[in-house]
């Protein structure tokens, strides 16, 4: 059976009149409910009644949620509720207990460790939504459930006042999926007095939290500023990842002599300089695409200008690709001496193959925080799904080829 955790600060009356009244309305057994408070308010909260369990945790919603995760044993089904939930719309479910059990069972069946509900109560916004999504959708902190995994390094969060967004991202990175039930809604008042604090008191912390997310998780969303001045980190709706998505294949190393003809030809030409502004976060570097591209201004799909201008180089790339690539590719991305930041190749479909060559050391590829040496060694992975970057220790001349299938093919 699940456990219900309610973090609360300075709002014992609101908790009693709203969340606890809502749970009582749905017939939830009080033995399943634990209220997490701070030491100096324990006696005040105990006036609610002896039927509830009270636990002294940490001050601050971020710290209290971390405390809750460490409080329950691994594997516990935990439902976290804010203390001011006035109403829950269950759509087609007969009871709250039925919905919660169903939500956790879906997690088990689909390999997810977290589920949430639609963050806006208004039924108008929910009626056209898919009942259940598995993509990177925001799991709002006011009402969600998780299968507890305490002390997981990948899930340890910053001291961040956008903690529910960060939690969503971290679970998605680790599991490749988060579940959201979009027909289910709940009514609460964000930024109310007490608890989380008034909006005016939190606006700077929300801004800093959004900036922190952009710094560490920039490939999973972007900053938006609302008309009321609130900074938000809006998540990209990335597709759930299958188990195959995470597979990284290291193919047999090739002899350096296989790349010598191509290396000599590339050293005789000048590749276009790509400015950092063209791709956010990338330093200036030299790169070009061979094979099929979609032309920027006309939208016409055809061979790239480099394929036409340097057919001998293109043919040499094709020879190498046919020698090592285990899948059909349409395009080849060439770069020289690039040290790329964390990113995903959003326009690539399925697996990509990376291989590097030249007279160099360092500049290794890091995929899912694991370092790989691609020097004459083909590496196959899903670059559109797995975040990757280079180590910042490149010395010498390094060329890299990425064989992939474009999204427009």
N, C-alpha and C positions, 0 to 999 in steps of 0.2 A: 504494500500500500504506500501511497505517497505521503509526504509531509509538507505542511504549509508553513512558510517562514514569512513573518511580517516585521521588517525593520521600522522602527518608529522613534521619533524624537520630539518631545514637547507637544504631543497632540493626542493625549490619552482619550479625551472626549470625542475628538474627531474619529479616532480609531474605533471607539465603541459604537458610535452612531452610524458609521459608514461601513468600513470593511468588515468588522465583526458582525454587524447587522446583516450585511449582504451574505456572508457565509452562513449565518443562522437561517436566513431565508431559504437557502439552498440545502439545508439539512446536513451541513458538514459537521462531522463529529469533532467536538472541541478538543479531544485528545490528539487530533492530528495537527493542531495549531500551536506554533511557538512564536512568541512575540519577543523580539530582540530590542533591548533598551540600553541606556547608559546607567551607571551605578547610581548617580545622584537623583535619578527619576524613577528608580525601581519601586519605591513605596507608593508613589503617585499612581503608577500603572497597575499596581496590585489591587487598587480599589475597584478596578473593572470587575474582578471576581476571581474566586479561587479555582474556577473550572479551567482556567487557561494556564499554560506554562510560560514563565517569563525567564529569559536568559540575559545576563549582563554581557554586552559585547563591546563594540568600539564606537566612539563618537564620529559622526560624519557618515553620509550614505555610502561613499566609496569604501571606506574602511569597514563599515558594518556588513556590506555585502561580501567582502573578502572574509570577514570573520564567520559569516554564515556558511560559506563554502568549506571552511576548515572545521566547522562544528559538526557537520553531518559525516557519517562514514562514507567511504567510496561506494558508488553504486546506488546510493539513496536517490529515490525520485523526489526532487525538491521543487515545490511551487513557490515562487516569490511573488508577494503581493505588496503594493504600497498600502499605507494606512488610511487612505481616503477614497477607496473604491466604492462608489455609490451604487453602481448597477453593472451587471454583466449580461450581455445579450448572447445567448447560447445558440442562436439560429435553430438548427434542427435537432439539437441534442436535448434529451429529456431531462438531464440533470447535470450539475456542475461536476459531480463525481464521475459520471459517465464520460464527459468530455475530457477530463484530466487523464483518466486511464487510457482513453482512446489516443490522446496526444502522445503519451509515453510509449504506447504500443507502436505507433507510427514511427517514433524515433528508433526503436529497436529494429523494426522491419526495414528501415531505410538507412540505417547506419548514422543517424544524427544523435547528438547528445544535448540538443537544446531545441525548444519550441517556443513560439510566441504567438501573439494575436495581433489583429490590426490596430495600429496606434491611434486611430481616430474613431470615436464612438458613432458618429453620424451614420445611420444605415445607408444613406444616399451614396456615400463613398465606398461602401462595402458591397453593394448589391451586384455590381458588375465584375467583381474580382473573382479570380479562381479560388475555389474553396481552400486549396492547399498549395503552397509554393515551396520549392526546395532551393531556389536561387539565393543570392546574397541580398536578402531583404532585412530591414532593420527589425531587430527583436527588442521591443521597447521594455524598459526596466520595470514598469509598473505592474505587469502581469505576464510572467513567463515561467517556464519549467525547464529544469536541466537534470540530467543524470550526473550525479556528483562525481567529480574527479579532483579531489584536493591535492594540492602540492604539485600539480602538473606544470613544469617550467614554461611550456608553450602557452599556457592560459593565464600566467601571472601578469596582471595589469599594472599600468602606471597609476600614479595618484592623479587621476584625470576626471574632471567633471563632465566628460562625455563617455562615462564608463560603460553604459549600455551599448553604445555604438562600437566601442573598442572590443567589448565582450563578443558582439556579433561577428566582428572581423576575425578575431582570434579563433573562435569556434569554426568559422568557415575555412580558415587557413588549415587548421588541424584536421578537420573531418571532411572538408569538401562539400558540406551541406549544412543548412539550417532550415528548420521547418517553421512556416508561419501559416496560421489558420485565419484566412482573411475574412471569413464570414462571422467570426467571433469578435465582439467589441466590448470595451468596458469604459465606464464613465469615471473620470477623475479630473482633478484640477491641477495642471502642471504649474510649477512655480508658485504654489500657494504659500501663505505665511506659515512659519514653522517648518519642520521637516526639511525639505530641500532648500527652503528660504525663498524670499521674494526675488522676482526677476531682477530688480535693480541691484540686489546684493550679489547676484550670481553672474551677471552679464560678462564681466571681465574674465571670470574663471571659465565660462563656456567658450569664450573666444580663444583663450590659451589652450583649452582642451582640444578645440578644433584644429588649431595650428599644430599641436603635438601629433594628432592623428594624420594630418597631411604629411608631416615630416617622416613618420614611420610607416604609414600605410597609404602613401599617395597613389598607388596603383589600384586601390580598392574604392576610391571615392574622391570627391573634390569639395572644396569649401564654397558655400553659398551664403550670402548675407541677406537676411530677410528685410522687408521694409521697416520692421520695428527695430532693426539694428542687431538682431540676434544672429550670431555666427552659427552655421550648421555645417556638418560634414556629411554631405549627401553620398550615399553608397551607390556604386555602380551595380546594376542588376546582373551580376555574373552568374553564369549557369552553374548548377551543382556539378561536382566533379565525380566521374565514375572512378572506380579503383584503377582502371587502366590509365587514367589521366596522370596518376602519380608515378607511373612506372618510368624509370630512367634506365636506358640500355646502353652499355658500354661495348662497342664493337671492336674487333681486332685492330691493332695499331698498323698503320701503313708505313712503308719505307719512305724516308724523306725524299728519295729520288723520284717518287711519284709526283711530287709537287714542284720539282725543280724547273721543268719547262714553264709552268704557269707562273712561278715566282719571278723568273727572268723576264717574262712578258709584262707582268704587272709593274716591275721596277722601271720600265721604259715609258710608262704613261702616267698622266696626272689624273687622279680621281677627284671628282668634285668635292669641295669642302662643305660639309654640313654644319650650319651654324647651330649653336645650342638652342636658339629660339625656335628652331624647327621641330624639336622634340624635347619637351620639358625635362630638365634635369641632366640632359646629355651634354658633355663638353664638346667643343669643336672637334670634329674628326672627319676623316675622308671615307666616304661610302658610296656605293652604287648598287643598283638592282639590275640583274641580268634575267633574261627569260621574259615571261608574261607579266605585264603590268596594266593597270587602268590609268590612262592618261589624265593628268590633273584637270585640264581645262575642258577637254572634249568628252571625257568619260569613255572614250573608245578603248577597248581591250586589245592589246597587241604586244609585239616585241618591244622591249625597252630600247632607248636610243643607244645605250652602251652595247647591247647585243648586236645591234646593226653596225655600229661604228667599229667595234672590235670583235669581229666574228671568230678570229683565231683564239682569243681569250675565252669567248663564250663556248666554243667547241671543246676547249680543254676542260672547262668547268663541267660540261655535260659528260665528258669522259670520266672524270673523277666521280661525279654523281652516280652514274650508272654502275660504277665499280663498287661503291660503298652504300648507296641509299636503299633501304629495304622497302620503301614505299614510293608511290608515284608523286613527283614534284612538278610544279609549274614554274617556279621562280627561284632565283638564287640571290641572296643578299651578301654582298662583299663589303667588308670594312677593313680599314688599315689603322692599326695602333689605337683602337678605341678602348677606353675604359668605361664601360657602361654602368650607370647607376641601377638600382633596383627597378625592374620593370617587367611587364608582360607584353608579348607580341600579339596584340588584340586582333590583328587582321589575318593571322595565320590560322589555318584549319587543321586540326589534328596534330600529329607529330611533326616536329622539325628535326633536322640533323645538323649539328654543329661540328665543324672541324677547323682547326687552325694550323698554320704552318709558317715557317720563316726562321730567321736567325734571332731568336728571342728567348728570354726567360721571364717567369712571372705572368701576370695578367690572366690567371686561371679563372675559369667560370665557376660561379657559386650558384647551385640550384637547390632550392629548399634548404638553404643554409648548410649545404654540403659542398665541399670544394672538389672540383674535377679538373684534370689536366687534359685539354683538348688538342694538345700539340701532336699532330698526325694521328690522333685518336678520335674516331667518330663517336659522338654522343647523341643519342636519340631521346627526345623528351618533348612534352607538350608545352611549347613556349608561350602559347596563348593562355595557359592556365597556371603554370608553375612560375613563380617569381624567380628571377635570376639576375645576376650582375657579375662584374669582374673584380678581382682583387686589384688593389691600387699599387702594384709593384712591378709594372711592365718595364722591361729594358730590352732594347733592340728593335728589330722590324718584325711586326706580326701582322699577318693577313688571316682573316677568318671568313669562312663560307658558311652560310645558313641555307640549307635546302628545305623548301617548304611549299605547301599548296596554298594559294591565295583564296580569300573568302569569296571573291567574285567569279571564281572558276567553277 
